[in-house]
Amino acid sequence: MTRPAVHPALRDAQELPYWLDQPGWRRSPTAPLIGNHTADLVVVGGGYAGLWTALLAKERDPGLDVLLVDAHQIGWAASGRNGGFAAASLTHGLQNGDQRFPSEMVTLEQLGRDNLDAIEATVKHYGIDCDWQRTGGLTVATQQWQVDALAENEELGRRYGTRMDLLDQAAVRAEVDSPTYLGGLFDPEGVALVDPARLARGLQDACTQLGVRIHEGTYVHGIDRHGAGVRLRTATGSIRAGKVALCTNAFTPLLKRLRWYVVPVYDHVMVTEPLTDDQLAAIGWTHRQGISDAGNKFHYYRLTSDNRILWGGYDAVYHFGNQIAPDLEHRQQTSERLAQHFFETFPQLHGVRFTHTWGGIIDTCTRFSPFFGTSHGGRVAYSAGYTGLGVSATRFGARVMLSRLYGRDLDLHSLEMVRRMPLPFPPEPIRYVGIQLTSWSMGMADRNGGRRNLWLRTLDSLGLGFDS
């Protein structure tokens, strides 16, 4: 579907996720689950978290009967709509991790690097065709205060064993040429780029190859104890399971307690038409790094395999009452704003058009990094709160859930990040007002040299602050 647009670059754009418009994703769904069934382990949710949980469970114990159900289609939600940045960080960046888990950051950084290496090994082992590229990640400064912040981040990296290269204006513009760049910080090992929907499909195929039973179009609406196990109630039957892993992330959780800890935030993305050789040469970008800027309200962008630029971020939109609805996936004012920012960043690309715009929900928690827990006497495990960095961190979350369910990887249990829950969100309408005030204040900080107002300083003092 197309719609009228004020910005000429958006005039012919489809309101459709680019990744889900590719042949590598489209296929007939598996059959819904009908009737009463049993399994050793049931995984609820067919995004990355659920796929990694099912895959790791079968790799460790091939005899385990694993059943995965998804209410819609595998990879249809955040796992097929994101920017395709697979980051090593488990804590949404060094600064966020340093604020919350300073005594563990050396360990968490190493775990994150090992986790990213393991994903790459899995892609190679199963022959997953997902355009995996270990390009590294470049963070760019567009204001002077951001240059100083990048220098602080580089120092944090050295402290915690993560090597990064600080770039001055000439060096960063030699990598990618934008008149807005004042400096940069390059992480050569900590970011890979991937076609996210094809990664999800590849993980699905690997699960099927190992014997995981997968049923799409199967909505689970209830969970309760059943003898020595757990019973899941679906729209067309039930499942009795010994163990359950809940991987629903931003969607309404089966456990009421989780509704206090996760809010769905809409992130919006767009993709250009393929660039010509001359257009690519005008901006450089020969090393194809994933890029983000260092603002509190930040953009992220990258090249696709056919040399489109994917451009997203900046606005993170929360709708009152944790609303999730198809019509919220498209937001004209955000598309207009992103297009304006794109051409301010790359004026050399004047005349380039966008072909796809879309939105999707991110599961956000108050510490901006994943949390974990169990219920039903340890028979049910969950992870959530990935806040936009779930492409790789969900594999770590799968390890944690399986360790909780089966008593493996006991060293993970001692981590404060694993043991501690984030602070809950307040009820509405305080929740909505607080989120809106925080977003407004972060934008004000960007416009005022990074200076954080009283509201942000208060959140910092409560352990709720966030630096992107």
ROSEKE-532081 format. One record per residue (C-alpha): x, y, z. Coordinates in Angstrom, 3 decimals, always signed. Example, Ala and Ser with C-alpha at 12.3 -4.5 7.8 and 13.67 -1.06 7.14 Angstrom:
<atoms>
+----------+----------+----------+
!       c1 !       c2 !       c3 !
+----------+----------+----------+
!  +12.300 !   -4.500 !   +7.800 !
!  +13.670 !   -1.060 !   +7.140 !
+----------+----------+----------+
</atoms>
This chain:
<atoms>
+----------+----------+----------+
!       c1 !       c2 !       c3 !
+----------+----------+----------+
!   +0.000 !   +0.000 !   +0.000 !
!   +1.276 !   +3.493 !   -0.817 !
!   +0.194 !   +6.767 !   +0.693 !
!   +0.614 !  +10.475 !   -0.005 !
!   +3.695 !  +12.026 !   +1.495 !
!   +4.871 !  +15.570 !   +1.990 !
!   +8.506 !  +14.636 !   +1.420 !
!   +9.067 !  +13.735 !   -2.251 !
!  +11.497 !  +10.949 !   -1.298 !
!   +8.611 !   +9.129 !   +0.403 !
!   +6.046 !   +9.522 !   -2.354 !
!   +6.186 !   +5.941 !   -3.645 !
!   +7.277 !   +4.151 !   -0.470 !
!   +5.380 !   +1.035 !   +0.554 !
!   +4.236 !   +0.643 !   +4.149 !
!   +5.875 !   -2.755 !   +4.427 !
!   +9.009 !   -4.097 !   +6.184 !
!  +11.736 !   -4.439 !   +3.571 !
!  +13.072 !   -7.690 !   +5.021 !
!   +9.639 !   -9.309 !   +4.967 !
!   +9.213 !   -8.310 !   +1.317 !
!  +12.104 !  -10.532 !   +0.205 !
!  +11.833 !  -14.065 !   -1.225 !
!  +14.080 !  -15.413 !   +1.541 !
!  +11.355 !  -14.795 !   +4.130 !
!   +8.124 !  -15.583 !   +2.357 !
!   +6.894 !  -19.151 !   +2.698 !
!   +3.748 !  -20.989 !   +3.715 !
!   +3.269 !  -21.108 !   +7.495 !
!   +3.332 !  -24.365 !   +9.397 !
!   -0.010 !  -25.755 !  +10.560 !
!   -1.593 !  -24.477 !  +13.791 !
!   -1.603 !  -26.838 !  +16.763 !
!   -5.000 !  -28.500 !  +17.139 !
!   -6.023 !  -30.805 !  +19.968 !
!   -4.199 !  -31.904 !  +23.103 !
!   -0.428 !  -32.493 !  +23.026 !
!   +2.537 !  -33.132 !  +25.282 !
!   +6.213 !  -32.123 !  +25.127 !
!   +9.276 !  -32.071 !  +27.353 !
!   +9.900 !  -28.389 !  +26.602 !
!   +7.452 !  -25.911 !  +25.100 !
!   +8.798 !  -22.629 !  +23.745 !
!   +6.228 !  -19.839 !  +23.361 !
!   +7.266 !  -17.304 !  +20.754 !
!   +8.913 !  -17.728 !  +17.365 !
!  +11.295 !  -14.788 !  +17.364 !
!  +15.014 !  -14.992 !  +18.033 !
!  +14.607 !  -15.728 !  +21.744 !
!  +12.332 !  -18.686 !  +21.106 !
!  +14.320 !  -20.020 !  +18.149 !
!  +17.622 !  -19.887 !  +20.029 !
!  +16.048 !  -21.570 !  +23.050 !
!  +14.662 !  -24.431 !  +20.971 !
!  +17.875 !  -24.840 !  +18.992 !
!  +20.216 !  -24.829 !  +21.991 !
!  +17.950 !  -27.226 !  +23.876 !
!  +18.051 !  -29.758 !  +21.020 !
!  +21.775 !  -29.343 !  +20.452 !
!  +22.460 !  -30.130 !  +24.100 !
!  +19.946 !  -32.951 !  +24.375 !
!  +18.889 !  -34.437 !  +21.006 !
!  +16.392 !  -36.718 !  +22.723 !
!  +14.434 !  -33.825 !  +24.243 !
!  +10.956 !  -33.387 !  +22.765 !
!  +10.799 !  -29.653 !  +21.983 !
!   +7.666 !  -27.918 !  +20.707 !
!   +7.676 !  -24.272 !  +19.596 !
!   +4.461 !  -22.312 !  +19.030 !
!   +3.969 !  -18.818 !  +17.668 !
!   +0.763 !  -16.797 !  +17.481 !
!   +1.575 !  -15.502 !  +14.003 !
!   +4.587 !  -16.471 !  +11.875 !
!   +8.222 !  -17.186 !  +12.667 !
!  +10.247 !  -13.964 !  +12.519 !
!   +7.237 !  -11.804 !  +11.698 !
!   +7.580 !   -9.355 !  +14.602 !
!  +10.767 !   -7.668 !  +15.887 !
!  +13.015 !  -10.459 !  +14.592 !
!  +12.042 !   -9.661 !  +11.005 !
!  +11.703 !   -5.879 !  +11.288 !
!  +14.891 !   -4.690 !  +12.975 !
!  +17.927 !   -3.058 !  +11.417 !
!  +19.985 !   -6.236 !  +11.330 !
!  +22.658 !   -5.092 !  +13.809 !
!  +24.023 !   -8.035 !  +15.807 !
!  +25.941 !   -6.393 !  +18.652 !
!  +28.204 !   -8.141 !  +21.128 !
!  +27.000 !   -5.993 !  +24.024 !
!  +24.606 !   -7.686 !  +26.445 !
!  +24.036 !   -4.464 !  +28.401 !
!  +22.968 !   -2.039 !  +25.656 !
!  +26.390 !   -0.485 !  +25.506 !
!  +29.306 !   +0.089 !  +27.827 !
!  +27.929 !   +3.158 !  +29.586 !
!  +24.600 !   +1.553 !  +30.420 !
!  +26.363 !   -1.572 !  +31.665 !
!  +28.889 !   +0.434 !  +33.670 !
!  +26.080 !   +2.279 !  +35.437 !
!  +24.293 !   -0.925 !  +36.436 !
!  +26.780 !   -3.792 !  +36.658 !
!  +30.264 !   -2.249 !  +37.075 !
!  +31.696 !   -5.172 !  +39.015 !
!  +30.648 !   -7.624 !  +36.291 !
!  +31.449 !   -5.722 !  +33.128 !
!  +34.696 !   -7.522 !  +32.320 !
!  +32.801 !  -10.810 !  +32.489 !
!  +29.735 !   -9.502 !  +30.652 !
!  +31.824 !   -8.024 !  +27.845 !
!  +33.648 !  -11.333 !  +27.379 !
!  +30.373 !  -13.262 !  +27.465 !
!  +28.994 !  -10.903 !  +24.826 !
!  +31.968 !  -11.361 !  +22.513 !
!  +31.842 !  -15.137 !  +22.949 !
!  +28.100 !  -15.053 !  +22.263 !
!  +28.551 !  -13.147 !  +18.991 !
!  +31.279 !  -15.576 !  +17.916 !
!  +28.932 !  -18.486 !  +18.692 !
!  +26.186 !  -16.977 !  +16.515 !
!  +28.642 !  -16.657 !  +13.641 !
!  +29.693 !  -20.276 !  +14.153 !
!  +26.038 !  -21.374 !  +14.106 !
!  +25.390 !  -19.487 !  +10.872 !
!  +28.344 !  -21.263 !   +9.258 !
!  +27.547 !  -24.696 !  +10.738 !
!  +23.969 !  -24.767 !   +9.468 !
!  +24.712 !  -22.921 !   +6.236 !
!  +22.251 !  -20.131 !   +7.070 !
!  +22.023 !  -17.779 !   +4.090 !
!  +21.493 !  -14.483 !   +5.912 !
!  +24.187 !  -12.150 !   +4.528 !
!  +26.194 !  -12.315 !   +7.781 !
!  +29.007 !   -9.729 !   +7.704 !
!  +31.381 !   -8.990 !  +10.594 !
!  +31.772 !   -5.343 !   +9.622 !
!  +32.205 !   -3.772 !  +13.038 !
!  +30.244 !   -0.797 !  +14.305 !
!  +30.933 !   +2.923 !  +13.933 !
!  +29.436 !   +5.474 !  +16.328 !
!  +29.616 !   +9.023 !  +15.004 !
!  +29.515 !  +12.344 !  +16.832 !
!  +27.542 !  +15.177 !  +15.266 !
!  +27.942 !  +17.634 !  +18.170 !
!  +31.016 !  +18.524 !  +20.219 !
!  +29.648 !  +17.086 !  +23.454 !
!  +29.278 !  +13.757 !  +21.673 !
!  +32.962 !  +13.813 !  +20.710 !
!  +33.799 !  +14.000 !  +24.412 !
!  +31.323 !  +11.203 !  +25.182 !
!  +32.954 !   +8.929 !  +22.607 !
!  +36.337 !   +9.506 !  +24.218 !
!  +34.872 !   +8.460 !  +27.571 !
!  +33.413 !   +5.340 !  +25.953 !
!  +36.773 !   +4.439 !  +24.444 !
!  +38.320 !   +4.685 !  +27.918 !
!  +35.563 !   +2.457 !  +29.337 !
!  +36.295 !   -0.062 !  +26.621 !
!  +39.963 !   -0.230 !  +27.566 !
!  +39.000 !   -0.704 !  +31.207 !
!  +36.734 !   -3.636 !  +30.401 !
!  +38.863 !   -5.316 !  +27.734 !
!  +37.054 !   -4.086 !  +24.615 !
!  +39.327 !   -2.448 !  +22.048 !
!  +37.866 !   +0.467 !  +20.111 !
!  +39.470 !   +3.057 !  +17.843 !
!  +38.806 !   +6.763 !  +18.423 !
!  +38.629 !   +8.704 !  +15.144 !
!  +38.975 !  +12.433 !  +14.595 !
!  +36.880 !  +14.307 !  +12.059 !
!  +39.190 !  +13.660 !   +9.126 !
!  +39.489 !   +9.953 !   +9.943 !
!  +35.771 !   +9.360 !  +10.337 !
!  +34.933 !  +11.256 !   +7.138 !
!  +37.523 !   +9.168 !   +5.317 !
!  +35.422 !   +6.132 !   +6.293 !
!  +31.985 !   +7.628 !   +5.543 !
!  +31.658 !  +11.167 !   +4.292 !
!  +28.982 !  +13.233 !   +5.974 !
!  +29.386 !  +16.962 !   +6.658 !
!  +27.691 !  +16.387 !  +10.020 !
!  +30.459 !  +14.138 !  +11.402 !
!  +32.864 !  +15.599 !  +13.970 !
!  +34.428 !  +12.358 !  +15.195 !
!  +33.803 !   +8.668 !  +15.603 !
!  +34.444 !   +5.519 !  +17.612 !
!  +34.968 !   +2.253 !  +15.745 !
!  +34.385 !   -1.135 !  +17.356 !
!  +36.028 !   -3.554 !  +14.886 !
!  +34.824 !   -6.817 !  +16.453 !
!  +31.646 !   -5.981 !  +18.339 !
!  +29.056 !   -5.692 !  +15.551 !
!  +27.940 !   -7.911 !  +12.685 !
!  +25.319 !   -7.066 !  +10.081 !
!  +22.715 !   -9.584 !   +9.007 !
!  +19.482 !   -9.936 !   +7.074 !
!  +17.332 !  -10.384 !  +10.195 !
!  +14.369 !  -12.146 !   +8.590 !
!  +16.581 !  -14.640 !   +6.782 !
!  +18.429 !  -15.289 !  +10.033 !
!  +15.108 !  -16.119 !  +11.674 !
!  +14.186 !  -18.436 !   +8.798 !
!  +17.602 !  -20.081 !   +8.971 !
!  +17.240 !  -20.711 !  +12.690 !
!  +13.778 !  -22.142 !  +12.027 !
!  +15.223 !  -24.543 !   +9.460 !
!  +18.015 !  -25.557 !  +11.855 !
!  +15.439 !  -26.255 !  +14.572 !
!  +13.351 !  -28.355 !  +12.183 !
!  +16.458 !  -30.241 !  +11.072 !
!  +17.108 !  -31.219 !  +14.696 !
!  +13.530 !  -32.340 !  +15.260 !
!  +11.869 !  -29.330 !  +16.900 !
!   +8.117 !  -29.354 !  +16.234 !
!   +6.959 !  -25.901 !  +15.103 !
!   +3.361 !  -24.691 !  +14.894 !
!   +2.549 !  -21.174 !  +13.733 !
!   -0.831 !  -19.483 !  +14.067 !
!   -1.110 !  -20.920 !  +17.583 !
!   -2.045 !  -18.377 !  +20.244 !
!   -1.441 !  -19.371 !  +23.868 !
!   -3.866 !  -17.604 !  +26.197 !
!   -3.273 !  -19.316 !  +29.534 !
!   -0.736 !  -21.180 !  +31.637 !
!   -1.167 !  -23.093 !  +34.893 !
!   +0.320 !  -25.883 !  +36.964 !
!   -0.646 !  -29.407 !  +35.938 !
!   +0.626 !  -32.203 !  +38.140 !
!   +4.415 !  -32.291 !  +37.969 !
!   +4.442 !  -30.006 !  +34.933 !
!   +2.628 !  -27.133 !  +33.282 !
!   -0.405 !  -26.869 !  +31.012 !
!   -0.685 !  -24.299 !  +28.244 !
!   -4.133 !  -23.442 !  +26.926 !
!   -4.411 !  -22.472 !  +23.262 !
!   -7.308 !  -21.341 !  +21.119 !
!   -7.610 !  -24.826 !  +19.617 !
!   -6.371 !  -27.190 !  +22.331 !
!   -3.798 !  -27.560 !  +25.069 !
!   -0.210 !  -28.647 !  +25.693 !
!   +1.126 !  -30.454 !  +28.746 !
!   +4.813 !  -29.751 !  +29.248 !
!   +7.536 !  -30.579 !  +31.695 !
!   +9.175 !  -27.170 !  +31.156 !
!   +8.189 !  -23.934 !  +29.410 !
!  +10.253 !  -21.039 !  +28.044 !
!   +8.305 !  -17.802 !  +27.545 !
!   +9.742 !  -15.698 !  +24.721 !
!   +6.945 !  -13.250 !  +23.937 !
!   +9.040 !  -10.141 !  +24.683 !
!   +6.999 !   -6.978 !  +23.910 !
!   +3.681 !   -8.751 !  +23.481 !
!   +1.237 !   -9.138 !  +26.370 !
!   +2.916 !  -11.663 !  +28.673 !
!   +1.270 !  -14.829 !  +29.966 !
!   +2.569 !  -13.989 !  +33.443 !
!   +0.751 !  -11.002 !  +34.915 !
!   +3.795 !   -9.993 !  +36.959 !
!   +5.722 !   -9.221 !  +33.766 !
!   +3.246 !   -6.558 !  +32.721 !
!   +4.911 !   -4.225 !  +35.223 !
!   +8.376 !   -4.752 !  +33.744 !
!   +8.013 !   -4.459 !  +29.959 !
!   +6.511 !   -1.755 !  +27.753 !
!   +6.174 !   -1.932 !  +23.946 !
!   +7.857 !   +0.983 !  +22.188 !
!   +7.474 !   +1.506 !  +18.454 !
!  +10.651 !   +1.990 !  +16.443 !
!  +10.415 !   +3.174 !  +12.832 !
!  +12.642 !   +2.338 !   +9.873 !
!  +12.942 !   +3.104 !   +6.160 !
!  +14.999 !   +1.811 !   +3.245 !
!  +16.156 !   +3.638 !   +0.107 !
!  +16.212 !   +2.403 !   -3.426 !
!  +19.557 !   +0.757 !   -4.376 !
!  +22.320 !   +3.342 !   -4.694 !
!  +24.237 !   +3.712 !   -7.930 !
!  +28.032 !   +3.337 !   -7.996 !
!  +28.368 !   +7.117 !   -8.252 !
!  +26.072 !   +7.679 !   -5.273 !
!  +28.054 !   +5.205 !   -3.186 !
!  +31.302 !   +6.848 !   -4.218 !
!  +29.929 !  +10.238 !   -3.114 !
!  +29.652 !   +9.044 !   +0.488 !
!  +32.459 !   +6.460 !   +0.625 !
!  +31.379 !   +3.733 !   +3.057 !
!  +33.558 !   +1.142 !   +1.347 !
!  +33.963 !   -0.873 !   +4.559 !
!  +30.173 !   -1.142 !   +5.025 !
!  +30.221 !   -0.661 !   +8.808 !
!  +27.004 !   -0.449 !  +10.750 !
!  +26.611 !   +3.145 !  +11.948 !
!  +24.779 !   +4.920 !  +14.745 !
!  +25.127 !   +8.445 !  +16.046 !
!  +25.909 !   +9.357 !  +19.624 !
!  +22.809 !  +11.393 !  +20.477 !
!  +20.400 !  +10.448 !  +23.222 !
!  +17.774 !  +10.192 !  +20.487 !
!  +19.878 !   +8.437 !  +17.909 !
!  +19.727 !   +7.122 !  +14.361 !
!  +21.120 !   +3.803 !  +13.163 !
!  +21.894 !   +2.995 !   +9.546 !
!  +23.598 !   +0.478 !   +7.312 !
!  +23.948 !   -0.794 !   +3.768 !
!  +21.961 !   -3.809 !   +2.601 !
!  +23.361 !   -6.462 !   +0.270 !
!  +21.944 !   -4.612 !   -2.761 !
!  +23.363 !   -1.247 !   -1.591 !
!  +20.233 !   +0.326 !   -0.183 !
!  +20.606 !   +2.412 !   +2.957 !
!  +18.450 !   +1.298 !   +5.868 !
!  +17.793 !   +4.305 !   +8.092 !
!  +15.936 !   +4.133 !  +11.411 !
!  +15.630 !   +5.204 !  +15.010 !
!  +15.345 !   +8.644 !  +16.623 !
!  +11.670 !   +8.512 !  +17.562 !
!  +10.793 !   +5.775 !  +20.044 !
!   +7.016 !   +5.972 !  +20.437 !
!   +5.053 !   +4.643 !  +23.387 !
!   +1.258 !   +4.551 !  +23.098 !
!   -0.908 !   +4.897 !  +26.196 !
!   -1.863 !   +1.647 !  +27.905 !
!   +0.824 !   -0.506 !  +26.255 !
!   -1.113 !   -0.355 !  +22.982 !
!   -0.075 !   -2.703 !  +20.176 !
!   -1.997 !   -2.463 !  +16.897 !
!   -1.267 !   -2.756 !  +13.165 !
!   -2.152 !   +0.885 !  +12.481 !
!   +0.570 !   +2.001 !  +14.931 !
!   +3.260 !   +0.494 !  +12.715 !
!   +3.032 !   +3.491 !  +10.369 !
!   +3.612 !   +7.043 !  +11.571 !
!   +3.747 !   +9.722 !   +8.922 !
!   +5.365 !  +12.397 !  +11.073 !
!   +8.205 !  +10.049 !  +12.024 !
!   +8.789 !   +9.045 !   +8.403 !
!   +8.946 !  +12.719 !   +7.442 !
!  +11.373 !  +13.479 !  +10.270 !
!  +13.625 !  +10.537 !   +9.407 !
!  +13.709 !  +11.541 !   +5.739 !
!  +14.696 !  +15.088 !   +6.679 !
!  +17.489 !  +13.818 !   +8.936 !
!  +18.701 !  +11.432 !   +6.237 !
!  +19.282 !  +14.219 !   +3.726 !
!  +20.867 !  +16.442 !   +6.360 !
!  +23.348 !  +13.626 !   +6.987 !
!  +23.932 !  +12.815 !   +3.306 !
!  +23.143 !  +15.889 !   +1.181 !
!  +25.143 !  +14.200 !   -1.621 !
!  +22.200 !  +11.792 !   -2.012 !
!  +19.628 !  +14.430 !   -2.897 !
!  +17.022 !  +12.807 !   -5.137 !
!  +17.284 !   +9.312 !   -3.692 !
!  +13.879 !   +7.809 !   -2.904 !
!  +12.708 !   +5.477 !   -0.173 !
!  +10.981 !   +2.255 !   -1.188 !
!   +9.805 !   +0.878 !   +2.182 !
!   +8.809 !   +2.368 !   +5.542 !
!   +7.679 !   +0.405 !   +8.569 !
!   +7.571 !   +0.159 !  +12.326 !
!   +7.744 !   -2.524 !  +14.954 !
!   +7.723 !   -2.905 !  +18.707 !
!  +10.728 !   -3.116 !  +20.991 !
!  +10.421 !   -4.672 !  +24.446 !
!  +11.818 !   -2.048 !  +26.790 !
!  +12.484 !   -2.289 !  +30.517 !
!  +13.750 !   +0.278 !  +33.002 !
!  +17.353 !   -0.916 !  +32.858 !
!  +17.409 !   -1.030 !  +29.029 !
!  +18.954 !   -4.501 !  +28.955 !
!  +17.456 !   -8.004 !  +29.303 !
!  +16.220 !   -9.544 !  +32.525 !
!  +15.395 !  -13.125 !  +33.425 !
!  +13.295 !  -15.096 !  +35.870 !
!  +11.253 !  -18.195 !  +36.625 !
!   +7.755 !  -19.071 !  +37.835 !
!   +5.569 !  -22.119 !  +38.560 !
!   +8.145 !  -23.669 !  +40.857 !
!  +10.982 !  -23.331 !  +38.365 !
!   +9.063 !  -25.069 !  +35.567 !
!   +8.680 !  -21.848 !  +33.570 !
!  +11.509 !  -19.499 !  +32.584 !
!  +11.362 !  -16.153 !  +30.806 !
!  +13.546 !  -13.422 !  +29.380 !
!  +12.534 !   -9.973 !  +28.121 !
!  +13.568 !   -6.321 !  +28.000 !
!  +16.122 !   -6.447 !  +25.177 !
!  +15.418 !   -2.807 !  +24.203 !
!  +16.441 !   -3.043 !  +20.577 !
!  +19.627 !   -5.094 !  +21.008 !
!  +18.055 !   -8.525 !  +20.825 !
!  +19.480 !   -9.848 !  +17.554 !
!  +22.421 !  -11.378 !  +19.407 !
!  +21.562 !  -10.961 !  +23.110 !
!  +18.573 !  -13.296 !  +22.735 !
!  +20.965 !  -16.212 !  +22.294 !
!  +22.475 !  -15.371 !  +25.680 !
!  +18.951 !  -15.089 !  +27.066 !
!  +18.202 !  -18.572 !  +25.747 !
!  +21.248 !  -19.915 !  +27.584 !
!  +20.049 !  -18.307 !  +30.800 !
!  +16.528 !  -19.690 !  +30.478 !
!  +17.785 !  -23.201 !  +29.797 !
!  +20.219 !  -22.944 !  +32.692 !
!  +17.335 !  -21.987 !  +34.979 !
!  +15.145 !  -24.819 !  +33.717 !
!  +17.751 !  -27.590 !  +33.620 !
!  +20.448 !  -26.508 !  +36.058 !
!  +23.156 !  -26.015 !  +33.428 !
!  +25.685 !  -23.188 !  +33.049 !
!  +25.508 !  -22.613 !  +36.782 !
!  +28.157 !  -19.889 !  +36.562 !
!  +25.528 !  -17.681 !  +34.878 !
!  +23.294 !  -17.844 !  +37.957 !
!  +25.762 !  -15.848 !  +40.044 !
!  +25.671 !  -12.817 !  +37.740 !
!  +23.849 !   -9.815 !  +39.167 !
!  +22.471 !   -9.149 !  +35.685 !
!  +20.843 !  -12.587 !  +35.761 !
!  +19.718 !  -12.535 !  +39.401 !
!  +18.328 !   -9.028 !  +39.652 !
!  +15.061 !   -7.775 !  +38.184 !
!  +14.729 !   -4.206 !  +36.889 !
!  +12.536 !   -1.710 !  +38.667 !
!   +8.895 !   -1.943 !  +37.531 !
!   +7.112 !   +0.736 !  +35.538 !
!   +4.408 !   +2.700 !  +37.352 !
!   +0.728 !   +2.247 !  +36.453 !
!   -1.054 !   +4.429 !  +33.929 !
!   -1.373 !   +7.346 !  +33.499 !
!   +1.903 !   +7.909 !  +35.366 !
!   +3.621 !   +5.445 !  +33.056 !
!   +2.648 !   +7.364 !  +29.925 !
!   +3.485 !  +10.775 !  +31.383 !
!   +6.860 !   +9.544 !  +32.647 !
!   +7.854 !   +8.013 !  +29.315 !
!   +6.803 !  +11.117 !  +27.376 !
!   +8.670 !  +13.403 !  +29.776 !
!  +11.786 !  +11.247 !  +29.499 !
!  +11.699 !  +11.275 !  +25.692 !
!  +11.202 !  +15.056 !  +25.625 !
!  +14.025 !  +15.569 !  +28.129 !
!  +16.443 !  +13.425 !  +26.126 !
!  +15.704 !  +15.512 !  +23.058 !
!  +16.310 !  +18.669 !  +25.088 !
!  +19.650 !  +17.278 !  +26.264 !
!  +20.677 !  +16.703 !  +22.645 !
!  +19.878 !  +20.329 !  +21.848 !
!  +21.635 !  +21.678 !  +24.955 !
!  +25.124 !  +20.251 !  +24.694 !
!  +24.241 !  +16.988 !  +26.400 !
!  +23.206 !  +18.715 !  +29.630 !
!  +20.616 !  +16.599 !  +31.440 !
!  +17.723 !  +18.416 !  +33.091 !
!  +16.372 !  +17.834 !  +36.580 !
!  +14.087 !  +14.993 !  +35.450 !
!  +16.923 !  +13.047 !  +33.801 !
!  +19.241 !  +13.675 !  +36.752 !
!  +16.541 !  +12.348 !  +39.058 !
!  +16.192 !   +9.204 !  +36.957 !
!  +19.987 !   +8.838 !  +37.022 !
!  +19.984 !   +8.996 !  +40.809 !
!  +17.326 !   +6.268 !  +40.929 !
!  +19.237 !   +4.000 !  +38.563 !
!  +16.744 !   +4.624 !  +35.742 !
!  +18.806 !   +6.897 !  +33.525 !
!  +19.881 !   +5.964 !  +30.027 !
!  +22.690 !   +7.172 !  +27.793 !
!  +22.408 !   +5.825 !  +24.267 !
+----------+----------+----------+
</atoms>
